[in-house]
Amino acid sequence: MLVSLFPLARAASIDAGSMAPAFDLPGAQGNIKLGDYRGKTVYLDFWASWCGPCKQSFPWMNDMQAKYGARGLQVIAVNLDAKAEDARTFLASVPAQFTIAYDPAGASAQQYRIKGMPSSVLIGPDGKVISVHAGFNPGARAELERQITTALGVTP
C-alpha cells in the first residue's frame, strides 16, 4: 500500500543512474549528511508515523541493517512528520536499529520526488541511485533484499 504524500508532485520519481540529491538533516546523534556515507550502499527510506505500511517496513529494515551492515549497508530513514512527538511515539512502539533523520518541512522528500509513503531509494557507494521503490508489503521483501545484495556484491 502506498499513502499519498504530495498529490501535486511530479509524476516521475528520481531516475536510476542519477546522482542522489545531497541532504543534511538533524538526527538523534547530530546531523545526518548523505555525503558522509559515500562508499557505502545506502537504503534511504521516507516514512511518517501515520503510515501503516511503515510499521511493517521497520522490522525488515532492522533485519537488513543487522544482516548487511558489516558488509557496507547503511539504512537511513527520514521522518517527515510535522510534529516530533508523533515520530517519537512511533519509534517507541516500532524501534529502529538504524539511522533516523528528521525533515518536518519535507524538503528532502521533494528533492527525491517522493509521491507517497513509504518510499525508498537504494543508493550505490558512488552516490548514484540504483533503484526507487514506492510502498511496502511482505511480497516486496525478497526483491528489495535482492537489490541490496546485488548492490553490495554479496549473496544473501
C-alpha positions as CSV (number, residue, x, y, z in Angstrom):
1,M,0.0,0.0,0.0
2,L,1.2,3.5,-0.8
3,V,-0.1,6.5,1.0
4,S,-0.1,9.7,-1.0
5,L,2.1,12.5,0.4
6,F,2.5,15.1,-2.3
7,P,-0.6,14.9,-4.6
8,L,0.8,17.6,-6.8
9,A,4.3,16.3,-7.0
10,R,5.8,15.5,-10.4
11,A,4.7,12.1,-11.7
12,A,8.2,10.7,-12.3
13,S,10.4,9.7,-9.4
14,I,14.2,10.3,-9.4
15,D,15.9,8.3,-12.1
16,A,18.2,5.3,-11.6
17,G,21.8,6.2,-12.6
18,S,21.4,9.9,-11.5
19,M,23.3,11.3,-8.5
20,A,21.3,11.1,-5.3
21,P,20.4,14.6,-4.0
22,A,22.5,15.6,-1.0
23,F,20.8,16.3,2.3
24,D,21.9,17.5,5.7
25,L,19.2,16.7,8.3
26,P,19.0,16.6,12.1
27,G,19.2,13.2,13.8
28,A,19.3,12.0,17.4
29,Q,23.1,11.9,17.4
30,G,23.7,15.0,15.3
31,N,23.3,15.9,11.6
32,I,22.9,13.2,9.0
33,K,24.6,14.0,5.8
34,L,24.3,11.7,2.8
35,G,27.8,12.6,1.7
36,D,29.2,11.1,5.0
37,Y,28.0,7.7,3.7
38,R,29.9,7.8,0.4
39,G,31.5,4.3,-0.1
40,K,28.5,2.6,1.5
41,T,25.3,1.3,-0.1
42,V,22.5,3.4,1.4
43,Y,18.9,2.2,1.7
44,L,17.1,5.6,2.1
45,D,13.6,5.3,3.4
46,F,11.0,8.0,3.7
47,W,8.3,7.5,6.4
48,A,5.8,9.1,8.7
49,S,4.1,8.0,11.9
50,W,0.6,7.8,10.3
51,C,1.8,5.4,7.6
52,G,0.6,1.9,8.3
53,P,3.0,0.1,5.9
54,C,5.9,1.9,7.6
55,K,5.2,-0.2,10.7
56,Q,5.7,-3.3,8.6
57,S,8.9,-2.0,6.9
58,F,10.8,-1.1,10.1
59,P,11.4,-4.6,11.4
60,W,12.5,-5.6,7.9
61,M,14.9,-2.6,7.7
62,N,16.2,-3.6,11.2
63,D,16.9,-7.1,9.8
64,M,18.7,-5.7,6.7
65,Q,20.9,-3.4,8.8
66,A,21.8,-6.2,11.1
67,K,22.4,-8.7,8.3
68,Y,24.3,-6.5,5.9
69,G,25.6,-3.5,7.9
70,A,29.1,-5.1,8.3
71,R,29.2,-5.6,4.5
72,G,28.6,-1.9,3.7
73,L,24.8,-1.3,4.0
74,Q,23.6,1.8,5.9
75,V,19.8,2.2,6.3
76,I,18.7,5.8,6.8
77,A,15.1,6.5,7.4
78,V,13.9,10.1,7.0
79,N,10.9,11.0,9.1
80,L,8.5,13.6,7.6
81,D,6.1,14.2,10.5
82,A,5.4,17.8,11.2
83,K,5.4,17.1,15.0
84,A,8.5,15.5,16.5
85,E,6.3,13.9,19.2
86,D,4.5,11.8,16.5
87,A,7.8,10.4,15.4
88,R,8.9,9.7,19.0
89,T,5.6,7.8,19.7
90,F,6.0,5.7,16.6
91,L,9.6,4.9,17.4
92,A,8.7,3.9,21.0
93,S,6.4,1.2,19.6
94,V,8.4,0.3,16.5
95,P,12.1,0.8,17.4
96,A,14.7,1.5,14.7
97,Q,18.2,-0.1,14.9
98,F,19.4,2.2,12.1
99,T,19.9,5.9,11.5
100,I,16.9,8.2,11.7
101,A,16.9,11.7,10.3
102,Y,14.1,14.3,10.7
103,D,12.7,16.5,7.9
104,P,9.4,18.1,9.1
105,A,9.4,20.5,6.2
106,G,9.6,17.6,3.7
107,A,12.4,19.3,1.6
108,S,14.3,16.0,1.1
109,A,11.2,14.2,0.0
110,Q,10.6,16.9,-2.6
111,Q,14.2,16.7,-3.8
112,Y,13.7,12.9,-4.2
113,R,10.3,13.5,-5.8
114,I,8.6,11.2,-3.3
115,K,5.0,10.7,-4.0
116,G,3.8,8.6,-1.1
117,M,4.8,6.6,2.0
118,P,6.8,4.6,2.5
119,S,9.2,5.1,-0.4
120,S,12.8,4.0,-0.6
121,V,15.8,4.8,-2.7
122,L,18.7,2.4,-3.0
123,I,21.9,4.4,-3.5
124,G,25.2,2.9,-4.5
125,P,28.6,3.6,-2.9
126,D,29.3,6.1,-5.8
127,G,26.3,8.2,-4.7
128,K,24.2,7.2,-7.7
129,V,20.6,6.0,-7.5
130,I,20.3,2.3,-8.1
131,S,16.5,1.9,-7.7
132,V,13.4,3.5,-6.3
133,H,10.6,1.7,-4.7
134,A,7.2,3.0,-3.6
135,G,5.1,1.3,-0.9
136,F,6.0,-1.7,1.2
137,N,4.4,-5.1,1.5
138,P,5.6,-8.6,2.5
139,G,5.8,-9.6,-1.1
140,A,8.3,-6.9,-1.9
141,R,10.9,-8.0,0.8
142,A,12.7,-10.6,-1.3
143,E,13.1,-8.3,-4.3
144,L,14.3,-5.4,-2.2
145,E,16.8,-7.7,-0.4
146,R,18.0,-9.0,-3.8
147,Q,18.6,-5.4,-4.9
148,I,20.6,-4.7,-1.7
149,T,22.7,-7.9,-2.0
150,T,23.4,-7.2,-5.7
151,A,24.5,-3.6,-4.9
152,L,26.7,-5.0,-2.1
153,G,28.1,-7.8,-4.3
154,V,27.2,-10.4,-1.7
155,T,25.0,-13.5,-1.6
156,P,22.0,-13.5,0.8
